């Protein structure tokens, strides 16, 4: 099977998901690369057995997903024009597998990136409401023309010039881990989001950007987050839940919709606020103290 597309899959201890994502990617192209970070659960071995090429990225106290993806784009021997990014808990829909090669082939020479719509599945249900779908995300990149914004969480693709195409094709984000593991995972995410909010408020570090364009949807998302971050701690997470579940009709997604909006929209963002509150009580707005606190308490080095 000849293909001008490569797929990179980010993974660390994803044995529950890796077979599904690798097999989905292999139906699109034979050029599938798993970017692992010292998995101990058999993820690496399973991916290799299925036919993917596995490369190791060393995760350190200063690592984040943006750095991991940029490392992959700069160091993996990719020979194709196009790169599609998947996380280990994601896979392509059947219609996307059938149509995507032709859609990419038809992209003009001035197009450097394209979006796919993300479908979130939670507790076995597609979350269609609460503003969760459609959500275009840049997942298709022309090699050498895209770079991930150096963020600690919710990374965006920076694209050379305004050359982004929107494709009406979907991929699925369907995490199969238990709710206990989901909570633990998002506890880890919360401190990283707290860092981003504190950075916006007081400037914790300098951020270099190779390109400026991140696409209309991501730009709108940034604007909305900027408004959200200026609202009072704790109240904003409740209001966000109320907006998603009632104003955006998340209740139409049944009990799974309630759980998603409660855990991801209220609980998680309240946890972010708690961490911000703790940091400010311990360090005030002293950037040096905040950096020391993060390294001691969370093993994160800015």
N, C-alpha and C positions, 0 to 999 in steps of 0.2 A: 504494500500500500504506500503510494507516494503522497507526501503531504508537505505543505509549506507552513505547517503549524506545529508548534511545540506547546506542551502543557507542563507547567511547573506546579507541584503540589506541596504545600507546606505541612510538615508533620513533626510531632513529638509525642510518642506514646499514643498512637492512634490506631491500635490494632482493631478496635471495634469498627472503625470507619474505612481503613486504608484500602481494603479489597474493593469496596463499592466505588470509591473515587478513582482508583487506578483502572479498574475495568471499564468504567465510563469513559475515562480519558483515552484509553487504548482503542476504543471504538471510533474516536475522532482522528487519532494520529498514532503512529508508532513511536513518536518522539515524546516520551513521557519521563519527566525528571521529578523525583521526590527529594525535597530538601529537608533532611532530617536534622535533629539536634540531639544526638546521643540517646535515642530511644532504647528502653530496656525491656519492652514488652513484646518484641518480635516484629515491630512495625517495619524495620529495615529489611529483615529477612523475607517477610511476606511480600513486600513491594518488589524486591528483586526476583522472587519466585514467579510473580505474575508477569514480569517482563519490563518493569520500570528500571531506570538507572537512578541509583541513590547517591546523593552527595551529602556530606556532613558540613553543617554550619555550626561553629562553636558558639554556644550561647553563654554570654558573660553578664556581669552585673550592669553593663551599659548597653546590653542588647535590647532590641524591640523588633516588632514584626516588619517595620519599614526597613530597618538595617538588614534584616534577613533576606527580604525580597530583593533589595538593591544588590546585595552580595551575590545572589543567584543570577540576576540579570547581567552582572559584570564578570562573573567567574565561571559559570557553567558553559561548556562548549556547545552553545546553541547555534545551529547552522541554518535555521529557518528564518523567514522574514517576520513571521508573526509569533507572538507568545501569548498564551492564555493562562491566566492564573486561577487556580482552585485552592480552597482549603480542604483539609482531609475529610471534613464532614459534609462536603458539597459534591454534587454530581450534575450531569447534564440531563435535561429532559430528552425523550426520544425525538421529538420534533426538532429540537436544537441540534442534535447529532446529525439529523438528516439534512438540515438546511444550512448549518453554520459554514461548512467548507465553501459552498457556493457564495454565501453572503460575504465572506471574507475575500474571496477571489474577486468580487465585484467592487471592493473598496478602491477608490481612486488613489493615485500616487500621492496626493496631498493629504490623505487621511492617515493619521499616525496612531489613532486609538479608537476603540469602539466600546459601547456599553452593552451589557446584558442585564435583564431584569432578574432580581433575586426574589425567589419564593421562599419564605420562611415556613418551615414545618415545625410545630411544637407539640409534643405529647401526641403525635400521630395525626395532627390536623394542619392543613394549610391555612395560615393566618392571612386572610384576604383583606381584612378591614384594619381599623385603627391607624391608617396611613402607612401600612407596611407593604402594600403592593399597589401598583408596580413601583419598584425602587431601582432605577437604572444605576448601575455601577460599572466603572471602567474596569473591564477584565481582559480586554483584548488590546495588545500593545505591539506597535511596530518596533522591532528590536533596535536599540540605539537612539530612539526618539522619546523615550519615556523614563521617568524616574519617580520613585515614591517619595512623597513629602516626609521629611524626618520627624515624625510624630511618635509619641509613646503609645497612642491608641487611635483607632479610627483613621488609619492612614489613607491618604488620597494619592492618586496617580497624577503627577505633574507631566504635562504633555507639551512638547515643543510646538509653539504656535497654536492657534485655535482650529485644530483639525481633528475633531472628535465626531464620530458617527454614532447614531443611536440605532441599535438593532432590536427589533421586537421579538427577541428570543429569550428564553428563561433558563436559569439554572436553579437548583434546589439547595437550600441550606437546611439540613435535617440532622440535628445532633441527637445521637442515640444514648448518650450517657444518662445515668440516674440523676434525679434532681439534687441529691447530695453532692455529687461531683460537679453538677452545673453551678451550684451555689459556691463551691470552693473555687471553681474556675473564675467566676465573676467577682469573687472577693479579690483575686489577683488582678483582674482588670480594673477594679475600682480605684486602686492606688494610682494606676497609670492615667486614668481619666482625671483624677484629682490633680496630678502633676500638670496635665494640659490646662486645666482651669486656672490653677495657680500661676502658670506661665502667662496666660492671657491677662491675668490681673496685675502681676508684679514683674514679669519678665525674668524667669529663672535661668534662661540660657539664650545663646544666640542661635538662630536657625537659618542655615543657608538653603536657598532654593535654586536648583539648577534651571527649572522652567517654572512658569507662573500659572499656566492654564490647567485647571483641574476639572473643567466641565461645569455646565450650568447647574446640574442637580447637586453636585458636591459644594458649589459656591453657595447655593441656597441653604444647604445643610449647615454650612459654616455660619451663615448669617443668623439662622435660627438658633444655633448653639450659643452664639454671641449674645443674643437677646436673653436666652435661658440663663446663661451664666451671670447675668446682671441682676437676676431676681433673687429674693431672700433665700438663704439656706433653708432646707426642709420644706418650706411652703412650695417651692418650685417643683419638687418631685411629686407632691400630691396633685398640684394643678396639672402637671404633665400626664399623670395617670388619668385624671378626670377628663382631660381633653381627648386622649386616645380612646379610652373605653366608652365614653358617652358621646362626646361631640363627633368623633370620627367613627362611631358605631362599632367599636371593638366587641361589644356585647353580642353582635351577630355571629361571632366565631365560637359561641358556646363557652363551656367551662374552660376549654383550652385557651380561648381568647382572654378570658379573665385572668387565668394563671400567667399567660405571657405578659399582659399589660401590668399585672401586679408585680411579678418578679422582675421583669426587664425594665418596665416603665416607672415603677414606684420604689420597690425594695432596693434595687440596684442603685438607683440614683440617690436614694436616701443614704445608702452606704457610702457613696462618693462624698456626700456632704459631711457625713460623720468624720471621714478621714481628713477632709479639708479643715474641719473644725478642730480636730485633734492637733494637726500640724500647726495651725495658727495659735492655738493656746500654748503650745510648747515653744514655738519659735517666732511668733509675731510675723512680721514681713521681712525678717532678716534672711536674705538669700543664702548666706553662708551657713547659718544654723539649719535652714531647711534642707540643704544638700547633705549636711552631716546627719541630720535626723533620718532622712530617707535611706542613707547608706547603712546606718546602724539598725533601724527598725525593719527595713524592707529589702535590704541587700540590693538597692538600686543606686547606681552611680551616674549622676547627671554630667 
